[in-house]
Amino acid sequence: MAVIRSQCGQCGVGCGIRAMVRDNRDVRIEGDRMHPANGGLLCAHGRALDQSATLDGRLLHPSVNGRSVGWDRAIAHVARRLTDIMTRYGPGSIAFHVSGGLLTEDYYVVNKMMKGFLGGAHIHTFWTGEGGLGALQRAAFGEDVMPAAVEDI
């Protein structure tokens, strides 16, 4: 059984998780007791990760027009299509809808890509959840910030 240490992607906290993988199919998720953000504790979303971790029906390799291709070809295809769209319709024709589960640094990079590199301004982030993460953080910590470590709580 392989043990993979990673981060939960259900929100922006970045709790540590341990994924135990058996036979490249069976996955069990638990909190990583060594991770400073959560010390092994997981919320309901994190505890339910193993239910969504199945590989059945997932895209496991790059695909263009329904055919399996290498990463270089797939990235070149996306770059070519974005260039064609921007040339024809301008940078305002590109929009990103970004997951609400990214970390702050990831949001910074995708915003720089959209606004600085592509020259567009249409970026939307789904950042709610149960009552809105910001509301939960304000209720728990008095402001919309995350603690540096579980010990801070």
C-alpha positions as CSV (number, residue, x, y, z in Angstrom):
1,M,0.0,0.0,0.0
2,A,1.4,3.4,-1.0
3,V,1.0,6.4,1.3
4,I,0.8,9.8,-0.3
5,R,1.0,12.9,1.8
6,S,-0.9,15.8,0.2
7,Q,-3.3,18.7,0.9
8,C,-7.0,18.7,1.0
9,G,-8.4,20.8,-1.9
10,Q,-11.9,21.4,-0.6
11,C,-11.2,24.9,0.6
12,G,-8.2,27.3,0.9
13,V,-7.0,26.1,4.3
14,G,-4.7,23.4,2.8
15,C,-5.1,20.8,5.6
16,G,-2.7,17.9,5.4
17,I,-4.0,14.6,4.3
18,R,-2.6,11.1,3.9
19,A,-4.0,9.0,1.1
20,M,-3.5,5.3,1.4
21,V,-3.7,3.7,-2.1
22,R,-4.1,0.0,-2.6
23,D,-4.0,-1.6,-6.0
24,N,-4.0,1.8,-7.7
25,R,-7.8,2.0,-7.2
26,D,-8.8,1.7,-3.5
27,V,-8.1,5.0,-1.7
28,R,-8.5,5.8,2.0
29,I,-8.0,9.4,3.2
30,E,-7.1,10.5,6.7
31,G,-5.8,13.7,8.3
32,D,-2.0,14.0,8.5
33,R,-1.1,14.3,12.2
34,M,2.2,15.9,11.2
35,H,0.7,18.8,9.2
36,P,0.8,22.2,11.0
37,A,-2.5,23.5,9.5
38,N,-4.7,20.8,10.9
39,G,-2.7,18.3,13.1
40,G,-4.6,15.4,11.7
41,L,-8.1,16.8,12.1
42,L,-10.4,17.1,9.1
43,C,-13.8,18.8,8.6
44,A,-16.7,17.0,7.1
45,H,-15.6,17.8,3.5
46,G,-12.1,16.4,4.2
47,R,-13.5,13.3,5.8
48,A,-15.6,12.7,2.7
49,L,-12.6,12.9,0.3
50,D,-12.2,9.1,0.0
51,Q,-15.8,8.9,-1.4
52,S,-14.8,11.1,-4.3
53,A,-11.3,9.7,-4.8
54,T,-12.3,6.9,-7.1
55,L,-10.5,6.9,-10.5
56,D,-13.5,5.4,-12.4
57,G,-14.8,7.8,-15.0
58,R,-11.9,10.3,-14.5
59,L,-9.7,11.8,-17.2
60,L,-6.3,10.3,-16.4
61,H,-4.3,11.6,-19.3
62,P,-4.4,14.6,-21.7
63,S,-6.9,14.3,-24.5
64,V,-7.5,16.4,-27.7
65,N,-10.6,15.7,-29.7
66,G,-11.2,12.5,-27.8
67,R,-7.7,11.1,-28.5
68,S,-5.0,10.5,-26.0
69,V,-2.0,12.8,-26.5
70,G,1.1,13.8,-24.6
71,W,1.3,16.8,-22.3
72,D,3.4,18.8,-24.8
73,R,0.9,18.4,-27.5
74,A,-2.1,19.1,-25.3
75,I,-0.5,22.3,-23.9
76,A,0.5,23.5,-27.4
77,H,-3.1,22.9,-28.5
78,V,-4.6,25.0,-25.7
79,A,-2.0,27.8,-26.3
80,R,-2.8,27.8,-30.0
81,R,-6.6,27.9,-29.4
82,L,-6.3,30.7,-26.8
83,T,-4.0,32.7,-29.2
84,D,-6.6,32.2,-32.0
85,I,-9.5,33.4,-29.8
86,M,-7.6,36.4,-28.5
87,T,-6.4,37.4,-32.0
88,R,-9.9,37.2,-33.4
89,Y,-11.9,38.6,-30.5
90,G,-9.5,40.3,-28.1
91,P,-8.4,39.5,-24.5
92,G,-11.9,40.4,-23.2
93,S,-13.2,37.2,-24.9
94,I,-11.2,35.0,-22.4
95,A,-12.7,34.1,-19.0
96,F,-11.6,31.8,-16.2
97,H,-13.9,30.1,-13.7
98,V,-11.5,29.0,-10.9
99,S,-12.2,26.5,-8.2
100,G,-12.9,27.8,-4.7
101,G,-10.5,25.3,-3.2
102,L,-7.2,26.9,-4.2
103,L,-4.6,28.3,-1.8
104,T,-3.8,32.1,-1.8
105,E,-0.6,31.6,-3.8
106,D,-2.6,29.7,-6.5
107,Y,-5.1,32.5,-6.8
108,Y,-2.2,34.9,-7.2
109,V,-0.7,32.9,-10.1
110,V,-4.0,32.5,-11.9
111,N,-4.8,36.2,-11.5
112,K,-1.4,37.1,-12.9
113,M,-1.9,34.8,-15.8
114,M,-5.3,36.2,-16.6
115,K,-4.6,39.9,-16.0
116,G,-0.9,40.2,-16.6
117,F,-0.2,37.7,-19.3
118,L,-3.4,37.3,-21.2
119,G,-4.6,40.9,-20.6
120,G,-8.1,39.9,-19.7
121,A,-10.2,40.8,-16.6
122,H,-12.9,38.1,-16.5
123,I,-12.1,35.8,-13.7
124,H,-14.6,34.3,-11.3
125,T,-14.0,32.3,-8.2
126,F,-16.6,30.1,-6.5
127,W,-15.8,30.9,-2.9
128,T,-18.8,30.0,-0.7
129,G,-19.5,26.7,0.9
130,E,-21.7,26.1,3.9
131,G,-22.6,29.7,4.8
132,G,-19.5,31.0,3.0
133,L,-16.0,30.3,4.2
134,G,-15.4,34.0,5.0
135,A,-18.4,34.0,7.4
136,L,-17.2,30.8,9.1
137,Q,-13.7,32.3,9.5
138,R,-15.1,35.6,10.9
139,A,-17.2,33.6,13.4
140,A,-14.3,31.4,14.5
141,F,-11.4,33.9,14.4
142,G,-13.0,37.3,14.5
143,E,-11.8,38.2,11.0
144,D,-11.6,36.6,7.5
145,V,-8.1,35.1,8.0
146,M,-6.8,31.6,8.5
147,P,-4.5,30.7,11.4
148,A,-0.9,29.7,10.6
149,A,-1.2,26.4,12.5
150,V,-3.7,24.3,14.3
151,E,-2.1,25.3,17.6
152,D,-3.2,28.9,16.9
153,I,-6.8,27.8,17.3
